[in-house]
Amino acid sequence: MATESFSRTFTVNPDWGIKNLEKAIDNGSPTVKRLSTPEAKAKFKEATTMTPEKAARLKARYGK
């Protein structure tokens, strides 16, 4: 059975993710376009905003 050693050292370029995101934004990828709509922004804001009702449900669920 053949084995391959993974003990080689390598470096990861942390800019790759940023460059890919910038490229997607600059090229107008479908995902960026879809998430940039007012509806998507409103849905995100609604999902991330803590309302008194959400706080009460969390307190009831987790007992804190």
C-alpha positions, 0 to 999 in steps of 0.5 A: 500500500502506498502512502504519502507524507503530509509533513511538507511545510507550506504557507497559506495566503490569507489574501486569497479569500479577500481577493476572491470576495473583491473579485465577486463584488467587482464582477457582480456575481449572482450571489452578491447581486441577490444579497444586495437587494433591499429585501435581502438586507431587510431580511438580514436586519430582521434576523439579526435584530434582538427584539423583546419578543425574541429575548423572551423566547430565548429566556423561556427556552434556556431559562436565563 
